[in-house]
């Protein structure tokens, strides 16, 4: 039998200075410990001990030359967390705060998220402490080349398939794929999020945001509600926030806010035109990491240095970073009448925030279910690459929709409480865990 406190104490001892990984692991273990303790097969297979240990961690030096001809050194990583149900799959994050602990938390989350998609993908994550802010296009190119010159040894279309994440978008995937092709002399689906002219899938750029809204739409329906007229805030202004703003608007909501590290924007007219959406992409690719210029361009209000969660809304979506919404933010949102709290970023809410929403009976949905549409569409990109075909946007969108509905159903099935409410955290964790755990038992140790 597993004891939660003893298990977590041992995990902390083994993984010092990795608080994000410990936080992610605790959330999953808390959800699944009863399922494990009631299943002799899982106990005999020491499933929890095995599932928290990455299969492989690769760390390497990345050297590149900046525009002043100075040598720069960064650290590159790939965490190949779990391949029980398919090749490792998960993004690459470039951000100055990236540590091994960050990527272990993301790789762990990815394992259960990918399992939820119903597609055969294992979990992995990688990246670097390279900071794209303020870098020139040429510097990004040189960094990506150097990074791939080492990473190519460990990845492959049936081994490990990286994609984008924070700081890694279409441009970076292009530079990385260009170098992979140069070295390996092959056109394969080794990365996803590729450009439309060289193997990418339609709808992949929009998929994380779109999928999040398809999931939320199901939550609203279950509560006899809809997007119509809902006032919505979104944190971030990058790829995920962009897709979310578009689809929420199309479904009838009014998106009034987006944010950046410099503060947040309030646009009472709604962030609801192709011009405004296109400008979000422009802001992201400017590499300045600020949202303020939006206010000037569209005559909106800019609130410097504050978090977007102080704004009263019906639905709050975290679309930026881990732990971006804490217990105090949650309490303020609740006081201001928030009706739904939807985590789109990976582990966007602290445990205190989740507890506050759940205590107030505000439906809270976790990132690993809500944002799974991104990696699911990466899975669809892999299928298209494997059959050397390209599907229509309608076909990809339809499959994305079906996958999100299936994830929602799985969360409800596994997360239904005695009082009829749904604990989406528990539901997502148990549903994601079962498939991986069963596969690990069947494959032997
Ligand atoms: N980085 C994204 C995620 O957190 C996408 C991963 C992928 O497409 O492989 O799921």
Boltz pocket constraint, residues with backbone or C-beta under 6 A from the ligand:
constraints:
  - pocket:
      binder: B
      contacts: [[A, 89], [A, 90], [A, 91], [A, 92], [A, 161], [A, 162], [A, 163], [A, 164], [A, 165], [A, 166], [A, 192], [A, 346], [A, 371], [A, 372], [A, 374], [A, 375], [A, 376], [A, 378]]
      max_distance: 6.0
